[in-house]
């Protein structure tokens, strides 16, 4: 297997979004529907086998859906 397709900061953000999604009991399909993206997109983002990742607009929309701040997905210090 080659090098990871996500940088450390990208993986951190993906993990934080997944963690909160699971805590709120929101499925990948439900989040995809609310973001107006394909059902497979969230799975692709969360899988290390794909290069898909969230952009700033996704993170802002996810924060609205999760009723939190986009800052909640970022580390306090640089990685």
Phi and psi restraints in degrees (range 20) as a CNS / XPLOR table:
assign (resid 1 and name C) (resid 2 and name N)
       (resid 2 and name CA) (resid 2 and name C) 1.0 -79.0 20.0 2
assign (resid 2 and name N) (resid 2 and name CA)
       (resid 2 and name C) (resid 3 and name N) 1.0 -166.6 20.0 2
assign (resid 2 and name C) (resid 3 and name N)
       (resid 3 and name CA) (resid 3 and name C) 1.0 -70.7 20.0 2
assign (resid 3 and name N) (resid 3 and name CA)
       (resid 3 and name C) (resid 4 and name N) 1.0 156.3 20.0 2
assign (resid 3 and name C) (resid 4 and name N)
       (resid 4 and name CA) (resid 4 and name C) 1.0 -59.0 20.0 2
assign (resid 4 and name N) (resid 4 and name CA)
       (resid 4 and name C) (resid 5 and name N) 1.0 146.1 20.0 2
assign (resid 4 and name C) (resid 5 and name N)
       (resid 5 and name CA) (resid 5 and name C) 1.0 -84.8 20.0 2
assign (resid 5 and name N) (resid 5 and name CA)
       (resid 5 and name C) (resid 6 and name N) 1.0 -7.8 20.0 2
assign (resid 5 and name C) (resid 6 and name N)
       (resid 6 and name CA) (resid 6 and name C) 1.0 -117.0 20.0 2
assign (resid 6 and name N) (resid 6 and name CA)
       (resid 6 and name C) (resid 7 and name N) 1.0 143.3 20.0 2
assign (resid 6 and name C) (resid 7 and name N)
       (resid 7 and name CA) (resid 7 and name C) 1.0 -72.5 20.0 2
assign (resid 7 and name N) (resid 7 and name CA)
       (resid 7 and name C) (resid 8 and name N) 1.0 171.2 20.0 2
assign (resid 7 and name C) (resid 8 and name N)
       (resid 8 and name CA) (resid 8 and name C) 1.0 -60.1 20.0 2
assign (resid 8 and name N) (resid 8 and name CA)
       (resid 8 and name C) (resid 9 and name N) 1.0 -42.9 20.0 2
assign (resid 8 and name C) (resid 9 and name N)
       (resid 9 and name CA) (resid 9 and name C) 1.0 -68.4 20.0 2
assign (resid 9 and name N) (resid 9 and name CA)
       (resid 9 and name C) (resid 10 and name N) 1.0 -40.4 20.0 2
assign (resid 9 and name C) (resid 10 and name N)
       (resid 10 and name CA) (resid 10 and name C) 1.0 -61.8 20.0 2
assign (resid 10 and name N) (resid 10 and name CA)
       (resid 10 and name C) (resid 11 and name N) 1.0 -44.3 20.0 2
assign (resid 10 and name C) (resid 11 and name N)
       (resid 11 and name CA) (resid 11 and name C) 1.0 -65.4 20.0 2
assign (resid 11 and name N) (resid 11 and name CA)
       (resid 11 and name C) (resid 12 and name N) 1.0 -38.9 20.0 2
assign (resid 11 and name C) (resid 12 and name N)
       (resid 12 and name CA) (resid 12 and name C) 1.0 -58.4 20.0 2
assign (resid 12 and name N) (resid 12 and name CA)
       (resid 12 and name C) (resid 13 and name N) 1.0 -48.2 20.0 2
assign (resid 12 and name C) (resid 13 and name N)
       (resid 13 and name CA) (resid 13 and name C) 1.0 -65.0 20.0 2
assign (resid 13 and name N) (resid 13 and name CA)
       (resid 13 and name C) (resid 14 and name N) 1.0 -44.4 20.0 2
assign (resid 13 and name C) (resid 14 and name N)
       (resid 14 and name CA) (resid 14 and name C) 1.0 -58.6 20.0 2
assign (resid 14 and name N) (resid 14 and name CA)
       (resid 14 and name C) (resid 15 and name N) 1.0 -44.6 20.0 2
assign (resid 14 and name C) (resid 15 and name N)
       (resid 15 and name CA) (resid 15 and name C) 1.0 -64.0 20.0 2
assign (resid 15 and name N) (resid 15 and name CA)
       (resid 15 and name C) (resid 16 and name N) 1.0 -40.1 20.0 2
assign (resid 15 and name C) (resid 16 and name N)
       (resid 16 and name CA) (resid 16 and name C) 1.0 -65.6 20.0 2
assign (resid 16 and name N) (resid 16 and name CA)
       (resid 16 and name C) (resid 17 and name N) 1.0 -41.8 20.0 2
assign (resid 16 and name C) (resid 17 and name N)
       (resid 17 and name CA) (resid 17 and name C) 1.0 -64.1 20.0 2
assign (resid 17 and name N) (resid 17 and name CA)
       (resid 17 and name C) (resid 18 and name N) 1.0 -45.6 20.0 2
assign (resid 17 and name C) (resid 18 and name N)
       (resid 18 and name CA) (resid 18 and name C) 1.0 -61.3 20.0 2
assign (resid 18 and name N) (resid 18 and name CA)
       (resid 18 and name C) (resid 19 and name N) 1.0 -45.3 20.0 2
assign (resid 18 and name C) (resid 19 and name N)
       (resid 19 and name CA) (resid 19 and name C) 1.0 -56.6 20.0 2
assign (resid 19 and name N) (resid 19 and name CA)
       (resid 19 and name C) (resid 20 and name N) 1.0 -46.6 20.0 2
assign (resid 19 and name C) (resid 20 and name N)
       (resid 20 and name CA) (resid 20 and name C) 1.0 -71.4 20.0 2
assign (resid 20 and name N) (resid 20 and name CA)
       (resid 20 and name C) (resid 21 and name N) 1.0 -37.4 20.0 2
assign (resid 20 and name C) (resid 21 and name N)
       (resid 21 and name CA) (resid 21 and name C) 1.0 -59.6 20.0 2
assign (resid 21 and name N) (resid 21 and name CA)
       (resid 21 and name C) (resid 22 and name N) 1.0 -45.7 20.0 2
assign (resid 21 and name C) (resid 22 and name N)
       (resid 22 and name CA) (resid 22 and name C) 1.0 -67.8 20.0 2
assign (resid 22 and name N) (resid 22 and name CA)
       (resid 22 and name C) (resid 23 and name N) 1.0 -39.6 20.0 2
assign (resid 22 and name C) (resid 23 and name N)
       (resid 23 and name CA) (resid 23 and name C) 1.0 -60.8 20.0 2
assign (resid 23 and name N) (resid 23 and name CA)
       (resid 23 and name C) (resid 24 and name N) 1.0 -36.5 20.0 2
assign (resid 23 and name C) (resid 24 and name N)
       (resid 24 and name CA) (resid 24 and name C) 1.0 -86.3 20.0 2
assign (resid 24 and name N) (resid 24 and name CA)
       (resid 24 and name C) (resid 25 and name N) 1.0 0.6 20.0 2
assign (resid 24 and name C) (resid 25 and name N)
       (resid 25 and name CA) (resid 25 and name C) 1.0 58.1 20.0 2
assign (resid 25 and name N) (resid 25 and name CA)
       (resid 25 and name C) (resid 26 and name N) 1.0 44.3 20.0 2
assign (resid 25 and name C) (resid 26 and name N)
       (resid 26 and name CA) (resid 26 and name C) 1.0 -106.4 20.0 2
assign (resid 26 and name N) (resid 26 and name CA)
       (resid 26 and name C) (resid 27 and name N) 1.0 125.7 20.0 2
assign (resid 26 and name C) (resid 27 and name N)
       (resid 27 and name CA) (resid 27 and name C) 1.0 -74.9 20.0 2
assign (resid 27 and name N) (resid 27 and name CA)
       (resid 27 and name C) (resid 28 and name N) 1.0 163.4 20.0 2
assign (resid 27 and name C) (resid 28 and name N)
       (resid 28 and name CA) (resid 28 and name C) 1.0 -58.8 20.0 2
assign (resid 28 and name N) (resid 28 and name CA)
       (resid 28 and name C) (resid 29 and name N) 1.0 -42.1 20.0 2
assign (resid 28 and name C) (resid 29 and name N)
       (resid 29 and name CA) (resid 29 and name C) 1.0 -63.5 20.0 2
assign (resid 29 and name N) (resid 29 and name CA)
       (resid 29 and name C) (resid 30 and name N) 1.0 -41.5 20.0 2
assign (resid 29 and name C) (resid 30 and name N)
       (resid 30 and name CA) (resid 30 and name C) 1.0 -66.0 20.0 2
assign (resid 30 and name N) (resid 30 and name CA)
       (resid 30 and name C) (resid 31 and name N) 1.0 -43.0 20.0 2
assign (resid 30 and name C) (resid 31 and name N)
       (resid 31 and name CA) (resid 31 and name C) 1.0 -64.1 20.0 2
assign (resid 31 and name N) (resid 31 and name CA)
       (resid 31 and name C) (resid 32 and name N) 1.0 -42.2 20.0 2
assign (resid 31 and name C) (resid 32 and name N)
       (resid 32 and name CA) (resid 32 and name C) 1.0 -58.9 20.0 2
assign (resid 32 and name N) (resid 32 and name CA)
       (resid 32 and name C) (resid 33 and name N) 1.0 -44.6 20.0 2
assign (resid 32 and name C) (resid 33 and name N)
       (resid 33 and name CA) (resid 33 and name C) 1.0 -60.4 20.0 2
assign (resid 33 and name N) (resid 33 and name CA)
       (resid 33 and name C) (resid 34 and name N) 1.0 -45.8 20.0 2
assign (resid 33 and name C) (resid 34 and name N)
       (resid 34 and name CA) (resid 34 and name C) 1.0 -68.6 20.0 2
assign (resid 34 and name N) (resid 34 and name CA)
       (resid 34 and name C) (resid 35 and name N) 1.0 -28.6 20.0 2
assign (resid 34 and name C) (resid 35 and name N)
       (resid 35 and name CA) (resid 35 and name C) 1.0 -85.3 20.0 2
assign (resid 35 and name N) (resid 35 and name CA)
       (resid 35 and name C) (resid 36 and name N) 1.0 -10.7 20.0 2
assign (resid 35 and name C) (resid 36 and name N)
       (resid 36 and name CA) (resid 36 and name C) 1.0 62.5 20.0 2
assign (resid 36 and name N) (resid 36 and name CA)
       (resid 36 and name C) (resid 37 and name N) 1.0 45.9 20.0 2
assign (resid 36 and name C) (resid 37 and name N)
       (resid 37 and name CA) (resid 37 and name C) 1.0 -123.3 20.0 2
assign (resid 37 and name N) (resid 37 and name CA)
       (resid 37 and name C) (resid 38 and name N) 1.0 168.4 20.0 2
assign (resid 37 and name C) (resid 38 and name N)
       (resid 38 and name CA) (resid 38 and name C) 1.0 -64.9 20.0 2
assign (resid 38 and name N) (resid 38 and name CA)
       (resid 38 and name C) (resid 39 and name N) 1.0 152.7 20.0 2
assign (resid 38 and name C) (resid 39 and name N)
       (resid 39 and name CA) (resid 39 and name C) 1.0 -60.3 20.0 2
assign (resid 39 and name N) (resid 39 and name CA)
       (resid 39 and name C) (resid 40 and name N) 1.0 -32.8 20.0 2
assign (resid 39 and name C) (resid 40 and name N)
       (resid 40 and name CA) (resid 40 and name C) 1.0 -75.7 20.0 2
assign (resid 40 and name N) (resid 40 and name CA)
       (resid 40 and name C) (resid 41 and name N) 1.0 -17.2 20.0 2
assign (resid 40 and name C) (resid 41 and name N)
       (resid 41 and name CA) (resid 41 and name C) 1.0 -59.1 20.0 2
assign (resid 41 and name N) (resid 41 and name CA)
       (resid 41 and name C) (resid 42 and name N) 1.0 -47.5 20.0 2
assign (resid 41 and name C) (resid 42 and name N)
       (resid 42 and name CA) (resid 42 and name C) 1.0 -63.3 20.0 2
assign (resid 42 and name N) (resid 42 and name CA)
       (resid 42 and name C) (resid 43 and name N) 1.0 -42.8 20.0 2
assign (resid 42 and name C) (resid 43 and name N)
       (resid 43 and name CA) (resid 43 and name C) 1.0 -61.0 20.0 2
assign (resid 43 and name N) (resid 43 and name CA)
       (resid 43 and name C) (resid 44 and name N) 1.0 -40.5 20.0 2
assign (resid 43 and name C) (resid 44 and name N)
       (resid 44 and name CA) (resid 44 and name C) 1.0 -65.5 20.0 2
assign (resid 44 and name N) (resid 44 and name CA)
       (resid 44 and name C) (resid 45 and name N) 1.0 -40.2 20.0 2
assign (resid 44 and name C) (resid 45 and name N)
       (resid 45 and name CA) (resid 45 and name C) 1.0 -63.3 20.0 2
assign (resid 45 and name N) (resid 45 and name CA)
       (resid 45 and name C) (resid 46 and name N) 1.0 -44.6 20.0 2
assign (resid 45 and name C) (resid 46 and name N)
       (resid 46 and name CA) (resid 46 and name C) 1.0 -76.3 20.0 2
assign (resid 46 and name N) (resid 46 and name CA)
       (resid 46 and name C) (resid 47 and name N) 1.0 -12.3 20.0 2
assign (resid 46 and name C) (resid 47 and name N)
       (resid 47 and name CA) (resid 47 and name C) 1.0 -93.0 20.0 2
assign (resid 47 and name N) (resid 47 and name CA)
       (resid 47 and name C) (resid 48 and name N) 1.0 133.6 20.0 2
assign (resid 47 and name C) (resid 48 and name N)
       (resid 48 and name CA) (resid 48 and name C) 1.0 -71.0 20.0 2
assign (resid 48 and name N) (resid 48 and name CA)
       (resid 48 and name C) (resid 49 and name N) 1.0 -8.3 20.0 2
assign (resid 48 and name C) (resid 49 and name N)
       (resid 49 and name CA) (resid 49 and name C) 1.0 -84.9 20.0 2
assign (resid 49 and name N) (resid 49 and name CA)
       (resid 49 and name C) (resid 50 and name N) 1.0 -4.5 20.0 2
assign (resid 49 and name C) (resid 50 and name N)
       (resid 50 and name CA) (resid 50 and name C) 1.0 -124.8 20.0 2
assign (resid 50 and name N) (resid 50 and name CA)
       (resid 50 and name C) (resid 51 and name N) 1.0 156.4 20.0 2
assign (resid 50 and name C) (resid 51 and name N)
       (resid 51 and name CA) (resid 51 and name C) 1.0 -91.7 20.0 2
assign (resid 51 and name N) (resid 51 and name CA)
       (resid 51 and name C) (resid 52 and name N) 1.0 -3.3 20.0 2
assign (resid 51 and name C) (resid 52 and name N)
       (resid 52 and name CA) (resid 52 and name C) 1.0 -58.0 20.0 2
assign (resid 52 and name N) (resid 52 and name CA)
       (resid 52 and name C) (resid 53 and name N) 1.0 142.6 20.0 2
assign (resid 52 and name C) (resid 53 and name N)
       (resid 53 and name CA) (resid 53 and name C) 1.0 -152.6 20.0 2
assign (resid 53 and name N) (resid 53 and name CA)
       (resid 53 and name C) (resid 54 and name N) 1.0 164.0 20.0 2
assign (resid 53 and name C) (resid 54 and name N)
       (resid 54 and name CA) (resid 54 and name C) 1.0 -77.7 20.0 2
assign (resid 54 and name N) (resid 54 and name CA)
       (resid 54 and name C) (resid 55 and name N) 1.0 144.9 20.0 2
assign (resid 54 and name C) (resid 55 and name N)
       (resid 55 and name CA) (resid 55 and name C) 1.0 -103.4 20.0 2
assign (resid 55 and name N) (resid 55 and name CA)
       (resid 55 and name C) (resid 56 and name N) 1.0 178.7 20.0 2
assign (resid 55 and name C) (resid 56 and name N)
       (resid 56 and name CA) (resid 56 and name C) 1.0 -60.4 20.0 2
assign (resid 56 and name N) (resid 56 and name CA)
       (resid 56 and name C) (resid 57 and name N) 1.0 -39.1 20.0 2
assign (resid 56 and name C) (resid 57 and name N)
       (resid 57 and name CA) (resid 57 and name C) 1.0 -65.5 20.0 2
assign (resid 57 and name N) (resid 57 and name CA)
       (resid 57 and name C) (resid 58 and name N) 1.0 -39.7 20.0 2
assign (resid 57 and name C) (resid 58 and name N)
       (resid 58 and name CA) (resid 58 and name C) 1.0 -59.6 20.0 2
assign (resid 58 and name N) (resid 58 and name CA)
       (resid 58 and name C) (resid 59 and name N) 1.0 -47.8 20.0 2
assign (resid 58 and name C) (resid 59 and name N)
       (resid 59 and name CA) (resid 59 and name C) 1.0 -62.4 20.0 2
assign (resid 59 and name N) (resid 59 and name CA)
       (resid 59 and name C) (resid 60 and name N) 1.0 -37.8 20.0 2
assign (resid 59 and name C) (resid 60 and name N)
       (resid 60 and name CA) (resid 60 and name C) 1.0 -65.7 20.0 2
assign (resid 60 and name N) (resid 60 and name CA)
       (resid 60 and name C) (resid 61 and name N) 1.0 -44.0 20.0 2
assign (resid 60 and name C) (resid 61 and name N)
       (resid 61 and name CA) (resid 61 and name C) 1.0 -66.3 20.0 2
assign (resid 61 and name N) (resid 61 and name CA)
       (resid 61 and name C) (resid 62 and name N) 1.0 -40.3 20.0 2
assign (resid 61 and name C) (resid 62 and name N)
       (resid 62 and name CA) (resid 62 and name C) 1.0 -63.2 20.0 2
assign (resid 62 and name N) (resid 62 and name CA)
       (resid 62 and name C) (resid 63 and name N) 1.0 -40.2 20.0 2
assign (resid 62 and name C) (resid 63 and name N)
       (resid 63 and name CA) (resid 63 and name C) 1.0 -60.9 20.0 2
assign (resid 63 and name N) (resid 63 and name CA)
       (resid 63 and name C) (resid 64 and name N) 1.0 -38.3 20.0 2
assign (resid 63 and name C) (resid 64 and name N)
       (resid 64 and name CA) (resid 64 and name C) 1.0 -65.1 20.0 2
assign (resid 64 and name N) (resid 64 and name CA)
       (resid 64 and name C) (resid 65 and name N) 1.0 -44.3 20.0 2
assign (resid 64 and name C) (resid 65 and name N)
       (resid 65 and name CA) (resid 65 and name C) 1.0 -63.0 20.0 2
assign (resid 65 and name N) (resid 65 and name CA)
       (resid 65 and name C) (resid 66 and name N) 1.0 -43.1 20.0 2
assign (resid 65 and name C) (resid 66 and name N)
       (resid 66 and name CA) (resid 66 and name C) 1.0 -83.6 20.0 2
assign (resid 66 and name N) (resid 66 and name CA)
       (resid 66 and name C) (resid 67 and name N) 1.0 -4.9 20.0 2
assign (resid 66 and name C) (resid 67 and name N)
       (resid 67 and name CA) (resid 67 and name C) 1.0 56.1 20.0 2
assign (resid 67 and name N) (resid 67 and name CA)
       (resid 67 and name C) (resid 68 and name N) 1.0 53.4 20.0 2
assign (resid 67 and name C) (resid 68 and name N)
       (resid 68 and name CA) (resid 68 and name C) 1.0 -142.8 20.0 2
assign (resid 68 and name N) (resid 68 and name CA)
       (resid 68 and name C) (resid 69 and name N) 1.0 -175.5 20.0 2
assign (resid 68 and name C) (resid 69 and name N)
       (resid 69 and name CA) (resid 69 and name C) 1.0 -93.7 20.0 2
assign (resid 69 and name N) (resid 69 and name CA)
       (resid 69 and name C) (resid 70 and name N) 1.0 144.3 20.0 2
assign (resid 69 and name C) (resid 70 and name N)
       (resid 70 and name CA) (resid 70 and name C) 1.0 -57.4 20.0 2
assign (resid 70 and name N) (resid 70 and name CA)
       (resid 70 and name C) (resid 71 and name N) 1.0 -25.8 20.0 2
assign (resid 70 and name C) (resid 71 and name N)
       (resid 71 and name CA) (resid 71 and name C) 1.0 -63.1 20.0 2
assign (resid 71 and name N) (resid 71 and name CA)
       (resid 71 and name C) (resid 72 and name N) 1.0 -23.0 20.0 2
assign (resid 71 and name C) (resid 72 and name N)
       (resid 72 and name CA) (resid 72 and name C) 1.0 -64.5 20.0 2
assign (resid 72 and name N) (resid 72 and name CA)
       (resid 72 and name C) (resid 73 and name N) 1.0 -16.9 20.0 2
assign (resid 72 and name C) (resid 73 and name N)
       (resid 73 and name CA) (resid 73 and name C) 1.0 -93.3 20.0 2
assign (resid 73 and name N) (resid 73 and name CA)
       (resid 73 and name C) (resid 74 and name N) 1.0 -8.6 20.0 2
assign (resid 73 and name C) (resid 74 and name N)
       (resid 74 and name CA) (resid 74 and name C) 1.0 -103.9 20.0 2
assign (resid 74 and name N) (resid 74 and name CA)
       (resid 74 and name C) (resid 75 and name N) 1.0 148.9 20.0 2
assign (resid 74 and name C) (resid 75 and name N)
       (resid 75 and name CA) (resid 75 and name C) 1.0 -71.9 20.0 2
assign (resid 75 and name N) (resid 75 and name CA)
       (resid 75 and name C) (resid 76 and name N) 1.0 155.9 20.0 2
assign (resid 75 and name C) (resid 76 and name N)
       (resid 76 and name CA) (resid 76 and name C) 1.0 -69.6 20.0 2
assign (resid 76 and name N) (resid 76 and name CA)
       (resid 76 and name C) (resid 77 and name N) 1.0 -32.3 20.0 2
assign (resid 76 and name C) (resid 77 and name N)
       (resid 77 and name CA) (resid 77 and name C) 1.0 -121.0 20.0 2
assign (resid 77 and name N) (resid 77 and name CA)
       (resid 77 and name C) (resid 78 and name N) 1.0 154.6 20.0 2
assign (resid 77 and name C) (resid 78 and name N)
       (resid 78 and name CA) (resid 78 and name C) 1.0 -58.4 20.0 2
assign (resid 78 and name N) (resid 78 and name CA)
       (resid 78 and name C) (resid 79 and name N) 1.0 149.4 20.0 2
